[in-house]
Amino acid sequence: METKSKEKIRNLGKGIIKQLDEKENPSITLPVRSLSNIYFDQEHRLIKIGGKTSKRHYLNVAHTKKFMQTMLVAAECKKIIDQGVTTSIRDLYYALKHTIQDTKENTFDSQGDSDPILEDLEAALNLLREELHMKADRKGYMAGQIIIEDAGDRINCAKMGSSGWGIPSDVEPEMIKFVESKAEFVLVIEKDAVWQRLNEDRFWRRHRCLIITGKGQPARGCRRLVNRLHNELNIPVYVLTDADPWGFYIYSVIKQGSINLSFLSDRLGTPDAKFIGLTSKDVPDYGIPLNVTIRLNKGDQKRIKEMIKYIWFKPKPWQQELRRMLKAGYKLELEALSSKGIRFITEKYLPRKIKNRDFLP
């Protein structure tokens, strides 16, 4: 990993030097990351970035500062890689922020300036930020039937108590190895509270699986881990979220990637993931009381109408679910299942869904 990353950064620098030697205006070629260059690859079922590129020139008043920032980030990444250490994207910002000599201009005014530059570098070099030795705060947990090796330490995720194994931002094979697994599927859960219910009930033991929560929208490390578990262990992935536009969006990001990180979809998306619930159809099917539903607001209605038009929600079952939700006029949180009993989700709802393969594609 280090050799490839260093080589790509070094080649970027050599390209700039060559342009200077040839008395050219130094420039960096970057993929265009706007909606105009994003498309849905129907063959691979992933959101992808197109072939459009742009150039960031040094001798261009509109580009000069970002050109300088890109070079600073690239140089710092190389230095960190050379030292054989990792650092956080927050530390990166502070390490590079200073006032330019003889000016009142800062290299970076906020982390909101440095984070997009790091993403530009990832896209330009076709590298994950973790391959550049940058990491973000860990977000998400896993428990279940797997033994992993984390930075050389062997960890049994079936013996992690009530907390589970904290998923780091860097889950590449060099850092996280799958040693032994008895899991038959992966269950990705939107909410931490629901994950804790399943962990306390040892759902993963009775159903021989892994349970993962991203605590809302999963971070990149969590999505990359799900991608690896599916592809390397050849086990299915089921996603459990609220029955609302936000929950459906979380599922879509896990499944085919996101527009913002379209240049990483092949490593972050899991096109074979299935949606296990919650759905508006579950209300009559499972006898969920209407008094625990939540009325759709105008924002929800607008979002659902937009989602109906998305190509990745075109399969008939999804069209039926989205239109059914609009007609019913309500949404549901996963916690609504507790109206049927605290353990209803682990003892009745999920086992029945899995047995009947009652999934949305």
C-alpha positions, -999 to +999 in steps of 0.1 A: +000+000+000+027+025+009+047+018-022+018+024-045+007+056-026+042+070-024+048+063-061+016+080-071+023+111-050+059+112-063+047+110-099+023+139-093+053+159-080+075+148-110+048+160-134+047+194-118+086+197-120+085+186-156+060+213-165+082+239-148+113+226-166+095+230-199+083+265-188+047+255-189+020+268-165+019+240-139-014+223-136-031+193-120-057+172-138-087+163-116-119+144-123-149+167-124-169+158-093-201+177-101-235+162-110-228+167-147-201+140-145-220+115-123-239+086-138-255+053-127-236+023-141-265-002-147-242-031-155-223-028-122-253-012-103-231+016-089-230+054-090-199+062-109-179+092-119-176+099-156-146+108-178-147+146-176-117+162-162-106+198-153-072+214-148-062+233-117-035+258-129-009+276-107-009+308-129-046+314-127-059+338-100-090+316-096-070+284-091-037+295-075-048+291-038-063+257-044-033+246-064-011+256-035-034+238-011-033+206-032+005+206-032+006+211+006-018+182+012+001+159-012+035+168+004+021+162+040+006+129+030+040+118+016+058+129+047+033+109+069+037+078+047+075+081+048+073+082+086+052+051+087+025+067+108-011+078+104-029+110+113-064+123+114-079+147+088-083+171+117-046+170+125-038+174+088-057+207+088-038+220+118-004+208+106-009+227+073-026+259+086-004+289+088-002+325+076+018+328+044+049+349+049+046+387+042+008+383+038-023+382+059-035+351+039-039+317+056-031+285+038-064+271+051-091+291+069-110+260+082-112+223+079-139+229+054-111+240+031-087+211+036-112+182+035-123+188-001-087+191-012-080+157+003-109+143-016-096+159-048-063+142-042-080+108-036-099+112-069-069+124-088-047+095-076-074+069-073-065+062-037-085+060-005-075+086+021-066+057+043-040+047+017-027+082+022-024+074+059-053+097+068-081+086+091-113+099+105-130+094+138-143+058+142-181+055+139-199+022+141-197-012+158-197-048+149-205-080+168-209-116+158-195-147+144-161-136+132-125-135+144-104-106+129-069-094+132-068-057+138-033-042+134-018-075+145-041-081+175-066-110+172-101-101+182-131-124+186-162-103+178-184-128+196-167-119+228-169-081+229-195-077+256-221-050+253-200-026+233-189-046+202-158-039+181-154-003+172-150+000+134-120+021+125-118+043+094-090+022+079-103-013+073-081-021+043-067-057+042-033-044+054-049-033+087-080-056+091-077-093+083-106-118+084-091-148+103-122-171+108-159-166+102-190-187+108-213-158+097-240-167+072-250-130+065-243-094+075-271-073+091-264-035+088-286-016+113-293+021+110-297+028+147-273+022+176-302+016+200-316-012+178-281-027+173-278-028+211-312-046+214-300-073+189-266-075+206-281-079+241-304-106+227-274-123+211-293-123+178-260-129+160-254-161+179-289-177+173-288-166+136-251-171+129-245-136+115-227-103+120-245-072+132-232-038+123-244-003+130-231+029+114-251+050+139-271+067+112-254+073+078-225+048+079-190+063+077-166+053+049-149+027+071-182+010+079-193+009+042-159-004+031-160-031+058-195-042+045-181-043+010-152-065+020-173-088+041-196-095+012-170-099-014-143-118+005-166-140+027-193-144+000-222-138+024-253-117+018-259-082+032-292-071+047-299-035+056-324-026+084-335+011+086-364+033+095-393+033+070-387+069+059-369+087+031-337+091+052-336+054+060-341+045+024-313+069+014-290+052+039-297+019+022-291+033-012-257+047-002-247+013+012-259-004-020-246+017-048-224+044-033-230+081-030-228+110-055-202+128-033-179+098-033-187+084-067-150+079-075-149+053-047-182+035-053-165+002-064-149+000-029-177+015-008-208+002-026-224-033-022-248-037-051-261-071-039-273-057-006-310-063+002-334-041+022-349-061+050-371-034+064-388-014+079-415-007+053-450+008+054-463-026+043-451-040+076-479-021+094-507-043+082-485-074+078-473-074+114-502-056+131-482-025+140-506+000+157-512+031+136-507+053+167-469+046+166-467+059+130-455+094+122-473+116+097-452+125+066-443+162+065-440+182+033-402+176+032-408+139+034-434+140+006-411+160-016-382+137-010-402+105-017-414+120-050-378+127-060-367+092-050-395+077-072-376+092-102-342+078-092-330+050-115-318+029-086-354+030-071-370+020-104-375-018-096-412-025-092-411-034-055-395-001-046-419+019-067-448+001-049-433+009-015-426+045-022-461+051-037-477+031-008-459+053+017-471+085+000-507+072-001-506+060+035-492+094+046-470+080+073-435+068+081-421+046+109-391+044+131-376+010+139-385+015+176-422+013+166-417-025+166-413-023+204-451-016+205-454-054+199-429-062+227-393-053+235-379-085+218-404-086+190-378-074+165-353-102+174-378-130+181-405-124+155-399-097+129-364-104+117-365-142+118-398-141+097-383-116+072-352-137+068-370-171+066-395-157+040-367-138+021-391-107+024-366-082+010-366-052-013-340-053-040 
